C-alpha cells in the first residue's frame, strides 16, 4: 500500500440539514487517481431517500427564512468568512483537485484563488442587484426580486472547485437554499467548501452536500420540492433533465457541450493566434466545454498555420500533474480516455491527416494519458468535427472565403463559444456577430466570468456568470401599490 492509499480521505457521510449523516446505502464511490490509477479517496452514495431528506432540509430552511430573510449584506458577510477560510486552504484545495482529476498543479494553484475571487465578485454584484424598483405608471408598481427557492445544483468533473463556487455562491447570496452534488469522478474538494460554509455560519439546511452518480442526480432533478435545477454537463444528460423540468415546471439552467470554431483570417498575427489556439484546444487536456476544437484556416495559409500549430503543440509536456514542468495532465478516467481514443480512430478512418499525437505517451505506463492530437484537412461532416470529444483533439478545416468560414462555424448542433483571429477590428466584429453562439472571443481564448457565459442550440439554456448568473436565481414579483403602500415602499 502506497502513502497515497493510506492517506486517501474516506468521506462516508453527506451533509444534510447541518449534520454529517450516514446515507442509507453502504455503497461507496472510489475516487481513482487518473495519474497513478490508485485510490485517492472514496465518498458515500446518496440514494433517493437521502436526496429526499436533503431537499426537505433545504425546503425547511427556506420556509423558516433564517437565511433568505437576512439582508444581502448579512449574507455577504457570512460568505466572505467562507472565502477567507478557503483562501487559507488554497494549496490543499489545489492539491486535491490535481489528485482527483489530473489538472496540473501549477494550473490548479493559479486557478484556486481566481475562483475564490470570482465568488467574491458575485457577492459584491448582488449588493446592487437586490434592490426593489418602483415603476410609476397608471398604477405604480414595486418590482421585487425574491430568491427562486430550493436549488438542485449538479456539477461536472472537469473544473470541480470553480464549479461549486460558480453554482452555489450566486444561489446563496440571493437567499436560496441549495442541494449540491459534485461529479463522482471529482467530489473531494466539495467537502472542503462544505466545511468552510458551515464554519462561516451558513444556517443549517441552507447548504446540503450529497454525493453519488446518475441515480442521485435523477432523484434531485425529479424532486417536487426543487424549484430550480442548475446543471453543467453533457448535452445528452441535459436533454433528459430539461424534459423532466419541463413536465414539473421546474426552473432550469443548462450549460452543456460545445464544438467551438476558431476562425483564423488571412491577416491573423500568428504570434498571437498560435498560443491562444494551443490553450483553447489543449488546456485542461481538452476537457473544457468551450474549447476551440475546430480550427478554420484559409487555404492559402494552411501549411504556414498548421506547421506553426503543430510545432507549438509538440512543445507541450504530457506527464505527472504534480510535476511543475508538466503542461498537460491525464484525462479524468479510463472511460474518458477510451472515448477520446475512439474519436482518434474515427478521425484516421475518416481520412483526416493525423499531423501530431494520436497515441498514448511512450513514457507513461500508468495513468489515462493521451498525446495532444491535431487532425489536418478535416471536413466539417466528419465525426471529429460534429461531436464533442472532450479531450486533447482538434481538427483543422481549410476554407476559401470568409463567408464560407462563417457558414462552417455555424454548421454545428452546438453554439457555446467561438473565436476569430484578425488584425482588422471591423472584420472581427462582423464575424463575432455572424457566428451563432452564446459567447465569442476576439484574438483570444477567453473565459470572462464578469460577463454572461452560456450557449445556444444544443449548448444549453441560460447564463452562468456575470450579473445574469445572479439574476438567474431570482424571481420577479410585481406588487401593485396604492397611495399608502407607495409611501412605505419609497
N, C-alpha and C positions, 0 to 999 in steps of 0.2 A: 504493500500500500504506500503510495507516494504521499508527500506532505500535502499536495493539493487535495487528495482524497480525505485525509484526516481533518483538514480544516474546512471541508465543504459544509456550508450552512444548511441546517435542516429546519426549514420553515414549515412545521407541521400544523400551523394554525392560520386562521383567517381573522381579519378584523371586522367585527360586526357590532354595531351599537356601542362602540367604545371599548369592547372587550376582545381579547385574543382568544378565540374559541376553537375547539377541535371540530372539524366538519364531520358529517355523518358517515362518510366513507373513509376506509383506511387506505384507499388508493393514493399513490404519490406520483408526481411527475419528476423524473430525473432530468436535471439540467446538465447537459454534457458540453464540455469544452470543445468548440469547433477547431481548436488548435491541437490539442493533445488527445481528443476523444475520451477523456477521463471525466469522472464525475466532479462537478464544481458546486453542486447543491441540489436540493430537492424541495418541492413545495407540495402542499396539500391540493386535493381536487375537491372543489365545492360542487356538490350535487344540487339538483333543483330545490330541495328543501332548504339547503344552506343559502342559495340565492334568494329564495323567498324570505328568509329571515333577514338577510342583508337589506333587501329592498324595503321590507316593512320597517326596519330600523331607520332607514333613510326617510321614509314617509312620516314616521312618528316624529323625527327631529324637525322635519319641515313643518308639520302641523303645529308642533309646540312653538316654533318660531324663535327658539333661543339663538339662532344664527341669522335667519333671514330678517328678523326684526331689528338687528343691530344696524347702526349706521354704516355706510360704506367705509368711513374712516376707522370705525371699530373693527370691522372685518379685516381691513387692510393692515392694521397693527398686528393682528394675530398672524396673518400670512407673512408679514415682514419678519416676525420672530422665527417662523419656519424657514424662511430663506437664509437667515443668519445661521441657523443650525445646519442647513445643508451646505452652506459655504464652509463651515468648519469641518465638514466631512467630504470635501471635494475630491481629494485624492482617493479616498475609499470608494466613492461613487464611480470615479473613472476606472479604477481597477476592477470593480465589479462588472461594469459594462464590458470592458475588454475581455474579462474572463468568460462571460456568459454568451456574448455574440461575436467577438473577434474584431471589433473596431480597434485599430492600432492605438496603443495607449497615448502616444503623442497627440493624436486627434482627440481622444476622449478627455484628456487633461485640458485641452483648449475649449472643447465644447461644453463641458460641465458648467463653468462659470458663465458662459454665454447663455445657456438655458436658464440658469437662475436669474440672470439679468433680464431675459425676456419675461419671466414670471413677474418680476418687479415692474416691468413696463406695463403689463396688463393691469396690475393693481393701480398704478398711477393713472392710467387712462380711465379706469372705472370711476374714479372720483369725479370726473367731468361728465361722464355719460349718464349717471344715475340721477339726473335732475328732472323734476316734473316740469313740463312745458304747458304754459297757459296759452290757449289759442282763442283769440277773440273772433267773433262772428255773429251770425243771427242768434246762435246760442253759444255762450262762452263755454269752452271745454278745458278740462285738465287732462293732459295725456300723461299717464303714469306708467312707468316701466317697472314691472314686477318679475321676480325670478320665475323661470319656467316650471320649477318644481324638482322632482326626483330625476336625476340624470344617470343613465347607464352608459359608462364610458369604456370602450373596448379598444385596446391599443395594439399596434403592430410590434414586431420584434426588431425592426431594423434601426430604431433610434429610441430605445426604451426610456431613458431618463428625460430626454427632451419631450417625448410623447406624454408622459404622466404630468408634466408641468403645463404643457400646452392644452391638455384636456381638462385638468382639474382646476387650475387657477382661475380661468375665466368663469367657470361654473361656480366655484366657491365665492369669489369676490362679489358676484351678483346676488348671492344669497341662496343658491341652490344646495341641495344635498346630493351626494354622489355615491354611486357604487362603481368601483373601478376594477377592471380586470386586465392585467398585463398579459402579453403573449406568453404561451407556455415555454417558448424557447428562451425567453429573456425576462424572467419575472423577478430576479433577485434584487435589483435596485429599487423596486417599488416598495419593499419593506423599509428601506432607509427613509424614503419620503413619508410613508405612513407613520413611522416613529417620530419624525420631525413635526408633522402636523399635530399629532397627539400631544407631544411635549409643548408645542407652541400654544395650545389651548383651544384647538378646534373642538367644539362640543361633541359629545357622544352621539354617534349616528349620522353626523354630517358628512364624514368621510368613512367609507367602508371599503375594505380591500378583500376581494375574492380571487382565488387562483384556480386555474383549470384550463380545459381545452374548449373544443367546439360546443359540447353539450352545455357547459357552463355559460358560454356566451348566448346560446339559444334561449336558455332559461331567463337570462337578463332581458333580452330583446322582447320576448313574448310576455313579460310580466305585466299584468294590467295596472299595477301601481307605478310603472315607469312613465314619466311624462315626456322624456326625450332620450333618444339614443344618439350617441356620438361614436362613430366607428371609423377607423382607418385600417385599410387592408385591401384585399383583392376585390376586383370587380365582381367576380362570381359570388363571393360572400355578400358583397354589398347589394346585389340584386335580391338575394334571399331576405336580407334584413329589411330592405326597402318594401318588399311585398308584405312582410309581417307588420311593419309600422303603418303601411297604408291601410291595412284591414283594421288596425286598432286605433287609427287616428293619432298615433304617437309621433311627436315631432322627431325629425331625423336629420342628421348631418353625416354625410358620407364623403370621405376623402379616399379615393380609390386609385386604380392603376394609371399608368401613363406609357406613352410611346413617343416621347417628345422629339421634335426635329430641330436640329441646329442648321440654319441656312447660312452657308459661307458664301458671301458675294465676291464678285470679281476683284473688288478693290480692298478686300479684307487684309488687315495687318496681321501676319502670321505670328509675330512676336506677342500679340495679344490673344489671338484666336486659339493657337495650339494649346497653351496652358489651360485655358478655360474648357476646351474640349476634353482634355485629359481628366480634369477634375469632374466635369459634367458627366463623363462616361464611366469613370472608374473609381470615383470617390466612394468610400464605404464598400469597396468591392462590387460596385454597380448596384448595390442594394438600396437604391433611392428611387422613390416613385416618380420624382421629377427629373430623373436622369436624361441626358441628351443622348439617346441611343440610335437615332437616325441622323446621320451627318450628310447633308446635301452639299455637294461641291460642284462648281461649274466645270463643264467638260474640259475646257482648255487649261484649267489649273489642277486637274485631277491628280496628275503624278506629283506635282510640287507639294500639294497639300497632304496627300496620303503619305508620301515619303516623310514629311516632317512629323505627321501624327504618329506614324509607326516608330520613328526614331525616339520621340518623346515618350511614347508608351513603353518602349523597351528599357527605359531607364528606371521604371517603377520596380521597387524591390518587394517581392512577394515573400512573406515569411512570418515568423513569430510576432504577433502583435505587441508583445511586451518588449520587443527589441526596438530601441529608439531609431534604428536605421530603416525599419520596415515602413513602407508606404501603403501596402496592400495586404490585408489580412485574409483569413479564410471566409468562406461562405458560412452561414449560420448553422447549417445542418447537413447531414448526409443527403437527406431528401432534396434539399435545395441544390446541392452540387449535382445530383442526378438529373434534376430538371435542366440546369444550365448545360450540362454535357449533352443532353438530348437535343437542345436547341443548336448547339455547335455542330452536332452530327447532321441535323436538318439543314443547316446552312451549307455545309460541304456537299450534301446530297443534292441540294437545290441548285448548285452551280455557282455559288458566290466564291470569290477568291479569298482564301484564308491568307491574310497578309502577315499576321503575327499571332502568337498564342495558340489557343485551342487545345491545350493539354494541361495536365497536372504538372506542377514544378518537379523536376527530377530530384531535387534535394529535399523534398518533403515526403517522407514515407508515412507520416501520420497527419491527420487533420484534413479538413474539407476545402482544399485549395484548388483554384483554377487560375491559370495564367490570364492576364488581361488580353482580350481577343478582339481583333479587328477583321471584319469581312469587307472586301472591296468589290466593286462592280455589282453591288446588290440591286435587286429590283424590288420596288415597293410592294409587289404582290407576294413576296416570299414570307414564310412564317417568321423569320428573324426580323422582318420589318413590320409585321402585322401584330404580333403578340408580345406582351410584356415578358421579358426574360428574367429580370431582377437578378442580374449577375453581371460580371465584367465582360460584356459582349456588346460591341457596337457595329453597326452596318453603315458603310459609305455608299451613298446613292448619287451617281452623277446626274446633272441636269444641264439643259441648254439655254433656257431663258428664265428670267426672274419669275414670270407668271407660271411657268411650269414648276419651278421650285415651290412656290406658294401652293399650287394645286397638290403637289406630292405631300407637303406638310399637312394639308387639310384632309388628305385621303387616309383617314385613320378613324377607328372607332373611338379613340381617346382624344382628350383635349385638356391636358393638365398644365403643361409647360411648353416652352419653345424658346428659341433664341435666334438672333441674326447677328452676323459679324460683317461690319462695313465701316468705311470712313465717312460715309455720306449720311448726315443726320436725317435728311428728308426721306431718303430711301428706307432708312432704318424704321422710321415711324410708319411709313407706308406698309412695310412688311408686318410690323407689330400689329397694326390694325387689321391686316388682311388674314392673318392666321387665326383660326377659330380655336381659342384656348383660354383657360381661365387666368393664366399667368404667362408673362413673356418677358424675356430679358434681352437687353441690347449690349452687345460686346461683352457678355459676361454669362456665367452660370451663377445665378443669384437666388438666395433664399431669404426674402425680406419679410420678417415677421411683424414689422410695423405697418405693413400693408396687407390687404386680404389675400390669402392663398387658398386656392381650390380649383376645381376643374369644371368642364362642361362635358357633354356627351357621356360616355361610359367612365369618365374620370370622377364623377361624383356629383353631389348636391351640397351647396352651402360653402362657407368660408371659415377656415380655422384660425386665422391670425388677423392682425390689425384690429382696429376698434370694432370691426364687423364680427370678429371672433368673440368679442364680449357681448355684443348685442344679440348674438345667436342664442344666448341663454336667458334672454328677457322676453317677456310677453308684454304687449301694449294693451293698456286698459284706458278707455275713454270715460271720463266722468263729466257728464253734462251738468253745469253748475247753475245755481240760482244766485240771487244777489247776495244772500248771506254766506253761502259757501264760497263764493268768489272772493269775498273779503278774507276768509280764513285761509284760502289757498294762495293768496297774493303775498 
